[in-house]
Amino acid sequence: MDQTQKVVLTPEGLAELKTEYDELLNKKRPDVVSRLAYARGQGDLSENSEYAAAKQDLAFIDGRIAELEKVINDAQVISGHSRSKVDVGCKVTLHIDGKKEEFTIVGEWEANPSEKKISHSSPLGKALLGKKVGEKVEVEAPAGKIIYKILRIT
């Protein structure tokens, strides 16, 4: 991640990351530290698979905690958006090949296509940003160009 780049998040996305951070810091990490201490007390560390596994788990958790701290501290929370144009945090209803689909535009850390949360930096997200109801956007996809018409912004 670029040192000067802010991480764009919705208030909900920031809350989810803070919840994960709190869970890791106050529950999972202490549990792994206890496992590590117990395994250390079992004798020869060179052949102690529980010690090696706990040590690896602790390294992973510490890495994720550090990553979340950076993201939370660098976050640019987008709390309000105009309903006149597509922006991060809005829901947009699109007309695609004869059917309606609703997507939520979110930051990269929140993107989850299965929940119809698309990143503002994805091809569709980029194409939609700043557009208004009634406008059409064209997005290049593996199957070819897809044309989306914006029906509603909420």
Buried (B, 14 or more C-beta within 10 A) or exposed (E): EEEEEEBBBBEBBBEBBEEBBEEBBEEBBEEBBEBBEEBBEEEEEEEBEEBEBBBEBBEEBBEBBEEBEEBBEBBEBBEEBEEEBBBBBBBBBBBEEEEEEEBBBBBBBBBEEEEEBBBBEBBBBBBBBEBEBEEEBEBEEEEEEBEBBBBBBE
